[in-house]
Amino acid sequence: AYLAGLRLEVLHATTNSAICHFMVGEELQPTRYACDDMVAVDRILDEAYVMERYIDAQFGGPGLGWFRIVQTPAEAREVIAAGKMAVVLGIETSDLFNCRITPWPGDQACDLAYVQEQLDYYQSLGVRAIFPVHKYDNAFTPGDGNRAFIELGNFLNSGYWSNYTENCPPEVTDGFDKGDIFFGGLNMPRDQFISEPDFDFSQYPDAPVNTASLFLNQLFEPPLVGNYCQNAVMTPLGEELMAEMMARGMIIEVDHLPKWSYKRAYELLEAADYPAAGTHGRNFDGKIYELGGISTVGFGRCHDANNPGASVQGFIDKIQFITDHGGYPAEGFGFDLNGFAGAPGPRFAEGKCGSPQENPVTYPFSSYAGDVEFTTPVVGNRELDFNQEGMVHIGLMPELIEDARHDGLSDEDLEPLFRSAEAYIRMWERAEERAGALTAPGGMLSGR
């Protein structure tokens, strides 16, 4: 991917304690360290620096490798100007700072002072981008509202019945928090988001299936059909988290916020004139670009011989949409390559596309810049077939771009993709600029 032109990567420490507890509690796999979200986050951040040192060693010593973890937009510009790749560290997890909606024994009180301490600590480790929430409810906000097994995970992770309503903000139409409720029998909306939990699930890590089996009657009830969303909004502590991130010039990742929290987040962002990152592709009808923020995009996978360029028209239209909303005309990929969410699939595999596919990726081919020639990728002793397997790992990003070129995407059309690092850095620079203004005497956040 680096050889193909990737010059900025946001590396999020991503994990899911409820899934880990299920796998370990049912002895489906051992645990290496612990299932606690923040233990995993710390390990992932450590390993990012290990990777940086490893690549340095391949290129002659400290600082000489192409994989460079950066802590400021100025550092990112310097690294990219040297032909290397800037890496921005982030956190994407549900129990952020262990601020659970239902605290565990031994958890520190999750108050403003603790949040400030945690932000300072992780900022000292190089973290610059943070999601306030991922899949499950926490002390900052309800979870992202994703359905199906995520509903069950949130139930077992929190000890609360599901909390969905049909009273939803009409202006928020995208994201995970929408549609039918898969486990209709688990939904019992409550008036107060954080209250006394309905159940004590402290035994769940040791007996996941037995714990869930107590609710078989509810689990086998039919779905609730309708346009549902999470019934609560960001908590006061969640608003404080956003304010503290703004005061530090950090990058606020908004795409896992459920509908009411998403709307409230934008009210706070607009009041502070502060940019945000929508790295799962959300943009709130262009508001994110109006604030100086960024989003992400992907290419369609199936080509249509009767409609050349159809797979890439969405990318071209998105750049025009950004321009129309005053944003910098560039957009990067948001693959979400965390081992769970999947990746761009194959065009030529059976059943993947509704019409016959033509013009596969062949080797060798040249990079967009024309300075690198790519040959068939190999893992171990096996050749990978992008046409039949898709983007098996990030190293097949060159094939993904080449495949888009096969559907008529010109070098001029591709230019905004290769300016996406510039777009991200501009957003980051604006965040730091606004932090200075907000915390200056008389500023909205002065005195923090």
C-alpha positions as CSV (number, residue, x, y, z in Angstrom):
1,A,0.0,0.0,0.0
2,Y,2.9,2.3,0.8
3,L,4.5,1.6,-2.5
4,A,1.2,2.4,-4.2
5,G,1.1,5.9,-2.7
6,L,-0.4,5.5,0.8
7,R,1.1,8.4,2.7
8,L,-1.1,8.7,5.8
9,E,-2.7,6.0,7.8
10,V,-4.9,6.3,10.9
11,L,-4.1,3.3,13.1
12,H,-6.9,2.8,15.6
13,A,-6.5,0.5,18.6
14,T,-9.7,-1.5,18.2
15,T,-11.1,-4.3,20.4
16,N,-14.3,-5.8,21.8
17,S,-14.3,-7.2,25.3
18,A,-17.7,-8.9,25.1
19,I,-16.6,-10.9,22.1
20,C,-13.3,-11.7,23.8
21,H,-15.0,-12.9,26.9
22,F,-17.3,-15.1,24.8
23,M,-14.3,-16.7,23.0
24,V,-12.3,-17.2,26.2
25,G,-15.1,-18.0,28.5
26,E,-16.3,-20.8,26.2
27,E,-12.7,-22.0,25.8
28,L,-12.8,-21.4,22.0
29,Q,-9.4,-19.7,22.3
30,P,-7.0,-18.7,25.0
31,T,-6.4,-15.1,26.1
32,R,-2.9,-13.7,25.7
33,Y,-3.2,-10.8,28.1
34,A,-6.8,-9.9,29.2
35,C,-10.2,-9.1,27.6
36,D,-10.3,-5.7,29.1
37,D,-10.7,-3.1,26.3
38,M,-8.0,-0.8,27.6
39,V,-5.5,-3.6,28.2
40,A,-5.9,-4.5,24.5
41,V,-5.6,-0.8,23.5
42,D,-2.4,-0.5,25.4
43,R,-1.0,-3.6,23.7
44,I,-2.0,-2.4,20.3
45,L,-0.4,1.0,20.8
46,D,2.8,-0.7,22.1
47,E,2.9,-2.9,19.0
48,A,2.5,0.1,16.7
49,Y,5.8,1.4,18.1
50,V,7.3,-2.1,17.8
51,M,6.4,-2.1,14.1
52,E,8.0,1.3,13.6
53,R,11.2,0.0,15.2
54,Y,11.1,-3.2,13.1
55,I,10.8,-1.3,9.9
56,D,13.5,1.1,11.0
57,A,15.8,-1.9,11.5
58,Q,15.2,-3.1,7.9
59,F,16.2,0.3,6.6
60,G,19.4,0.9,8.6
61,G,18.4,2.1,12.1
62,P,16.2,4.4,14.2
63,G,14.3,7.0,12.2
64,L,15.3,5.6,8.8
65,G,12.2,3.5,8.0
66,W,9.2,4.6,6.0
67,F,6.6,3.9,8.8
68,R,6.6,7.0,11.0
69,I,4.3,7.6,13.9
70,V,3.5,11.3,14.0
71,Q,2.2,13.5,16.8
72,T,1.6,16.8,15.0
73,P,0.4,17.8,11.6
74,A,3.7,19.5,11.1
75,E,5.5,16.2,11.7
76,A,3.1,14.5,9.2
77,R,3.9,17.0,6.6
78,E,7.7,16.6,7.2
79,V,7.4,12.8,7.0
80,I,5.3,12.8,3.8
81,A,7.6,15.4,2.2
82,A,10.5,12.9,2.8
83,G,8.6,10.2,0.9
84,K,7.5,8.2,4.0
85,M,4.2,7.3,5.5
86,A,2.7,9.3,8.5
87,V,0.9,7.1,11.0
88,V,-1.7,8.7,13.3
89,L,-2.6,6.7,16.4
90,G,-6.2,6.5,17.6
91,I,-8.6,4.6,19.9
92,E,-11.8,2.9,18.8
93,T,-13.4,0.9,21.5
94,S,-16.6,0.7,23.6
95,D,-15.2,0.9,27.2
96,L,-13.1,3.9,26.5
97,F,-10.8,4.6,29.5
98,N,-12.8,1.8,31.3
99,C,-15.7,4.3,31.6
100,R,-18.3,1.6,31.5
101,I,-22.0,2.3,31.8
102,T,-22.0,-0.4,34.5
103,P,-18.7,-0.2,36.4
104,W,-16.7,-3.3,37.3
105,P,-15.3,-3.8,40.8
106,G,-12.1,-1.9,41.1
107,D,-12.9,0.6,38.3
108,Q,-11.9,4.2,39.1
109,A,-14.7,6.7,39.3
110,C,-15.2,8.0,35.8
111,D,-15.5,11.7,36.4
112,L,-14.1,14.8,34.7
113,A,-10.8,14.7,36.5
114,Y,-10.3,11.1,35.5
115,V,-11.2,11.8,31.9
116,Q,-8.7,14.7,31.8
117,E,-6.0,12.4,33.3
118,Q,-6.7,9.7,30.7
119,L,-6.6,12.1,27.8
120,D,-3.3,13.5,29.0
121,Y,-1.9,10.0,29.4
122,Y,-2.9,8.7,26.0
123,Q,-1.9,11.9,24.3
124,S,1.5,11.4,25.9
125,L,1.6,8.0,24.1
126,G,0.9,9.6,20.8
127,V,-2.8,9.1,20.5
128,R,-4.4,11.9,18.5
129,A,-7.8,10.5,17.3
130,I,-10.5,9.0,19.6
131,F,-14.0,7.6,19.1
132,P,-16.1,8.5,22.2
133,V,-17.9,5.2,21.8
134,H,-17.8,2.1,19.6
135,K,-20.5,-0.7,19.7
136,Y,-21.7,-0.7,23.3
137,D,-23.1,1.8,25.7
138,N,-20.6,3.6,27.9
139,A,-20.5,6.5,30.4
140,F,-20.2,9.0,27.6
141,T,-23.0,7.9,25.3
142,P,-25.2,5.1,24.1
143,G,-23.4,2.7,21.7
144,D,-23.7,3.0,18.0
145,G,-27.0,1.2,17.8
146,N,-25.8,-1.6,15.5
147,R,-28.4,-4.4,15.4
148,A,-28.4,-8.2,15.5
149,F,-25.6,-9.8,17.7
150,I,-24.5,-6.3,18.7
151,E,-27.8,-5.9,20.5
152,L,-27.1,-9.1,22.5
153,G,-23.5,-8.0,23.2
154,N,-24.7,-4.7,24.5
155,F,-27.2,-6.4,26.7
156,L,-24.6,-8.7,28.2
157,N,-21.9,-6.0,28.4
158,S,-24.2,-3.5,30.2
159,G,-26.8,-5.4,32.2
160,Y,-29.5,-3.2,30.7
161,W,-32.4,-4.2,28.5
162,S,-32.1,-2.7,25.0
163,N,-33.1,0.9,24.8
164,Y,-34.6,1.6,21.3
165,T,-37.4,4.0,20.4
166,E,-39.2,5.2,17.3
167,N,-38.7,8.8,18.4
168,C,-35.7,9.6,16.3
169,P,-34.2,12.8,14.9
170,P,-35.4,13.0,11.3
171,E,-32.3,14.9,10.1
172,V,-30.0,12.0,11.0
173,T,-30.5,9.4,8.3
174,D,-27.3,7.4,8.1
175,G,-25.1,5.4,10.5
176,F,-25.6,2.2,12.3
177,D,-28.5,3.3,14.5
178,K,-31.5,2.7,12.3
179,G,-34.1,0.2,11.2
180,D,-35.7,-2.9,12.8
181,I,-34.7,-4.4,16.2
182,F,-33.4,-7.9,15.7
183,F,-34.0,-9.1,19.3
184,G,-37.4,-7.6,19.8
185,G,-37.8,-9.4,23.2
186,L,-34.8,-7.5,24.6
187,N,-36.1,-4.1,24.0
188,M,-37.5,-2.3,27.0
189,P,-36.8,1.5,26.7
190,R,-36.0,3.4,29.9
191,D,-36.4,7.0,30.8
192,Q,-32.9,7.4,32.4
193,F,-29.9,6.2,30.4
194,I,-27.6,5.6,33.4
195,S,-29.6,4.1,36.3
196,E,-29.6,0.9,38.3
197,P,-28.8,-2.0,35.9
198,D,-31.6,-4.4,35.2
199,F,-29.2,-7.4,35.7
200,D,-25.9,-8.4,37.3
201,F,-23.9,-10.1,34.5
202,S,-20.6,-10.3,36.4
203,Q,-20.6,-14.0,35.7
204,Y,-20.7,-13.5,31.9
205,P,-16.9,-13.7,31.4
206,D,-16.8,-17.1,33.0
207,A,-20.0,-18.5,31.6
208,P,-21.1,-16.6,28.5
209,V,-23.5,-19.2,27.0
210,N,-25.1,-20.1,30.3
211,T,-25.6,-16.4,31.0
212,A,-27.3,-15.7,27.7
213,S,-29.4,-18.9,27.9
214,L,-31.3,-17.5,30.8
215,F,-33.0,-15.2,28.3
216,L,-33.9,-17.8,25.6
217,N,-37.6,-16.8,25.7
218,Q,-36.7,-13.1,24.9
219,L,-34.1,-14.0,22.4
220,F,-36.6,-16.1,20.3
221,E,-39.2,-13.4,20.2
222,P,-39.7,-11.8,16.8
223,P,-38.0,-8.6,15.6
224,L,-39.6,-5.3,16.0
225,V,-40.2,-3.8,12.6
226,G,-39.8,0.0,12.3
227,N,-37.4,2.9,12.1
228,Y,-35.9,2.6,15.6
229,C,-32.9,4.4,17.2
230,Q,-31.2,4.6,20.6
231,N,-33.4,6.3,23.1
232,A,-30.8,8.4,24.8
233,V,-28.4,11.2,24.0
234,M,-24.8,11.9,24.9
235,T,-24.3,12.3,28.7
236,P,-22.9,15.4,30.3
237,L,-19.6,13.5,30.8
238,G,-19.7,12.8,27.1
239,E,-20.0,16.5,26.3
240,E,-17.1,17.1,28.7
241,L,-15.0,14.5,26.8
242,M,-15.6,16.3,23.6
243,A,-14.8,19.7,25.1
244,E,-11.5,18.3,26.6
245,M,-10.6,16.8,23.2
246,M,-11.2,20.2,21.6
247,A,-9.1,21.9,24.2
248,R,-6.2,19.6,23.2
249,G,-6.7,19.9,19.5
250,M,-7.5,16.2,19.2
251,I,-9.3,14.5,16.4
252,I,-12.9,13.7,17.3
253,E,-14.2,10.6,15.5
254,V,-18.0,10.8,15.3
255,D,-19.1,8.0,13.1
256,H,-20.0,5.5,15.9
257,L,-22.3,7.9,17.7
258,P,-26.0,6.9,17.6
259,K,-28.5,9.3,16.2
260,W,-29.3,11.5,19.2
261,S,-25.7,11.7,20.3
262,Y,-24.6,12.4,16.7
263,K,-27.0,15.3,16.4
264,R,-25.8,16.6,19.8
265,A,-22.1,16.2,18.8
266,Y,-22.7,18.4,15.8
267,E,-24.4,21.1,17.9
268,L,-21.2,21.1,20.0
269,L,-18.9,21.1,17.0
270,E,-20.8,23.9,15.3
271,A,-20.8,26.0,18.5
272,A,-17.0,25.6,18.7
273,D,-16.4,25.8,15.0
274,Y,-14.4,22.7,15.3
275,P,-13.8,20.0,12.7
276,A,-14.4,16.3,13.1
277,A,-13.5,13.0,11.3
278,G,-16.1,10.7,9.7
279,T,-13.8,7.8,8.9
280,H,-16.6,5.4,8.4
281,G,-18.1,7.5,5.6
282,R,-20.7,9.7,7.4
283,N,-20.9,13.4,6.7
284,F,-24.2,14.6,8.1
285,D,-25.4,16.0,4.7
286,G,-22.1,17.8,4.2
287,K,-21.9,19.5,7.6
288,I,-18.6,17.7,8.3
289,Y,-17.0,19.4,5.3
290,E,-18.5,22.8,6.2
291,L,-16.6,22.6,9.5
292,G,-13.3,21.7,7.9
293,G,-13.6,18.0,8.6
294,I,-13.1,14.9,6.5
295,S,-14.9,11.7,5.7
296,T,-14.0,8.5,3.7
297,V,-15.1,6.8,0.6
298,G,-14.8,3.5,-1.3
299,F,-15.2,2.2,-4.8
300,G,-18.0,0.0,-6.0
301,R,-16.9,-3.5,-6.8
302,C,-19.0,-4.7,-9.7
303,H,-18.5,-3.3,-13.2
304,D,-21.3,-3.0,-15.7
305,A,-20.4,-3.4,-19.3
306,N,-23.5,-1.4,-20.3
307,N,-22.6,1.4,-18.0
308,P,-18.8,2.0,-18.0
309,G,-17.6,3.9,-14.9
310,A,-20.6,3.0,-12.7
311,S,-18.4,1.4,-10.0
312,V,-16.5,4.7,-9.6
313,Q,-19.2,7.3,-10.2
314,G,-19.9,7.4,-6.5
315,F,-16.3,8.5,-5.8
316,I,-16.5,11.2,-8.5
317,D,-19.8,12.5,-7.2
318,K,-18.5,12.5,-3.6
319,I,-15.7,14.9,-4.6
320,Q,-18.2,17.3,-6.2
321,F,-20.4,17.0,-3.1
322,I,-17.4,18.0,-0.9
323,T,-16.6,20.9,-3.1
324,D,-20.2,22.1,-3.0
325,H,-20.0,22.1,0.8
326,G,-16.8,24.1,1.0
327,G,-14.5,21.3,1.8
328,Y,-11.1,20.5,0.4
329,P,-11.8,18.3,-2.7
330,A,-10.2,15.1,-1.6
331,E,-11.3,11.9,0.1
332,G,-9.4,8.8,1.4
333,F,-10.3,5.2,2.0
334,G,-11.9,4.0,5.2
335,F,-11.4,0.2,5.0
336,D,-11.9,-0.6,8.7
337,L,-9.4,-3.5,8.4
338,N,-9.8,-4.8,12.0
339,G,-10.1,-8.5,11.2
340,F,-13.9,-8.4,11.7
341,A,-15.5,-5.9,9.4
342,G,-14.4,-7.3,6.1
343,A,-12.7,-5.7,3.1
344,P,-13.5,-5.0,-0.6
345,G,-14.4,-8.3,-2.1
346,P,-13.7,-10.0,-5.4
347,R,-15.5,-9.2,-8.7
348,F,-15.0,-12.5,-10.4
349,A,-15.9,-15.0,-7.6
350,E,-19.1,-16.9,-8.2
351,G,-22.2,-15.1,-7.1
352,K,-20.5,-11.8,-6.2
353,C,-21.8,-9.7,-9.1
354,G,-25.1,-9.9,-10.9
355,S,-23.6,-9.6,-14.4
356,P,-20.6,-11.2,-16.1
357,Q,-17.3,-9.3,-15.2
358,E,-14.7,-8.4,-17.7
359,N,-11.2,-6.8,-17.7
360,P,-9.6,-8.4,-14.6
361,V,-6.4,-7.1,-13.0
362,T,-3.4,-8.5,-14.7
363,Y,0.3,-8.3,-13.9
364,P,2.6,-6.5,-14.1
365,F,0.9,-3.1,-13.7
366,S,2.3,0.3,-12.6
367,S,1.4,2.5,-9.7
368,Y,-0.6,5.7,-10.1
369,A,2.7,7.7,-9.9
370,G,4.3,5.3,-12.4
371,D,7.4,4.7,-10.2
372,V,6.6,1.2,-9.0
373,E,5.7,-2.0,-10.9
374,F,3.5,-4.5,-9.2
375,T,3.7,-8.3,-9.7
376,T,1.5,-11.1,-8.4
377,P,1.3,-10.9,-4.6
378,V,2.5,-13.9,-2.5
379,V,1.8,-14.9,1.1
380,G,4.1,-17.7,2.2
381,N,4.1,-20.1,-0.8
382,R,0.7,-19.1,-2.1
383,E,-0.1,-16.6,-4.8
384,L,-3.1,-14.3,-4.0
385,D,-5.7,-13.8,-6.7
386,F,-7.3,-10.4,-6.2
387,N,-9.9,-11.1,-8.9
388,Q,-11.2,-14.2,-7.1
389,E,-10.3,-13.3,-3.5
390,G,-10.6,-9.5,-3.3
391,M,-8.5,-7.3,-1.1
392,V,-7.1,-10.0,1.2
393,H,-5.0,-7.5,3.1
394,I,-3.9,-3.9,2.9
395,G,-1.1,-4.8,0.6
396,L,-3.6,-5.4,-2.2
397,M,-4.7,-1.8,-2.2
398,P,-2.7,-1.3,-5.4
399,E,-4.9,-3.9,-7.1
400,L,-8.1,-2.2,-5.8
401,I,-7.0,1.1,-7.5
402,E,-5.9,-0.6,-10.6
403,D,-9.3,-2.4,-10.8
404,A,-11.0,1.0,-10.6
405,R,-8.9,2.3,-13.5
406,H,-10.1,-0.7,-15.5
407,D,-13.6,0.8,-15.1
408,G,-12.7,4.1,-16.6
409,L,-11.3,6.0,-13.6
410,S,-8.8,8.4,-15.1
411,D,-5.6,9.7,-13.5
412,E,-7.4,13.1,-13.2
413,D,-10.3,11.4,-11.5
414,L,-7.9,9.6,-9.1
415,E,-6.1,12.8,-8.0
416,P,-8.5,13.6,-5.1
417,L,-7.7,10.1,-3.6
418,F,-4.0,10.9,-3.7
419,R,-4.7,14.3,-2.0
420,S,-6.5,12.7,0.9
421,A,-3.5,12.9,3.2
422,E,-3.5,16.6,2.6
423,A,-7.2,16.8,3.5
424,Y,-6.6,14.9,6.7
425,I,-3.7,17.1,7.7
426,R,-5.6,20.3,6.9
427,M,-8.4,19.0,9.2
428,W,-5.8,18.3,11.9
429,E,-4.3,21.7,11.6
430,R,-7.7,23.3,11.9
431,A,-8.4,21.3,15.1
432,E,-5.1,22.6,16.6
433,E,-5.9,26.2,15.4
434,R,-9.3,26.1,17.0
435,A,-8.0,24.6,20.2
436,G,-5.7,27.6,20.5
437,A,-8.6,30.0,20.0
438,L,-11.0,28.1,22.3
439,T,-8.6,28.0,25.2
440,A,-7.3,31.5,24.8
441,P,-8.5,34.1,27.4
442,G,-12.1,34.8,26.7
443,G,-12.4,31.6,24.5
444,M,-15.2,29.1,25.0
445,L,-12.9,26.7,26.7
446,S,-10.6,29.1,28.5
447,G,-9.5,28.0,32.0
448,R,-9.4,24.2,31.2
